[in-house]
Amino acid sequence: MENRIETGWLFDFYGPLLTSRQQTLLALYCEEDFSLSEIAAREGISRQAAYDAVRRGAAQLESYEKQLGLLARHQRMTKGLEDSLEALRDAPGEKAEQARSILEKLLMQEEE
């Protein structure tokens, strides 16, 4: 729970694997940027219950990432595409332009 952004990324990849309740609470926490107190008030639970549920959900997401590594793979691929595109930025010629176009399309697809 230390890093809300990382938890949000993990939620994007593995959220559907969580229970619907965990999905709801983590969506409020990660996507809506609700505080634990706001989540508790909205869901009619204690702040401690909200904290526990978010913490357990985040731990589950981390466990999925440890086992499957999809986020790390995505980040490596995106970085490789960006580095390749940057290396081709100043390269002259039609083939370089085609390669840049292909890489830009792949990056756009990866970001969706």
C-alpha positions, 0 to 999 in steps of 0.5 A: 500500500506504500505506492498507490500508483504501483497498486493502481498498475497492478489493479489494471492488470490483475483486478478482474482476478479479485473478488467483486468487493475487493475490486470495488474497494481498490477501484475507489482507492486507486482509480478514484483516489478516495482516502480510507476514511472516504471509502469507509464512509461510502461503503458503511464500514469502519476505516480499519475495515477499509484499510484491511481490505485495501491492504489485503487486495494490494497484497493479492495483486502483488502475489499475482505479479510475483507469480505471473510478472505481466506488469514487469513484462509490459514495462520492459516491452514499453521501455524497449519500444521507446528506446528503439523509437528514440534510436530511430528518431534521427535516422534518415531514409524510408526504411527508418520512417517505416520502422518509426511508424511501426514502433509508434503504432506498437507503443500506442497499442501497448498503452491502451 
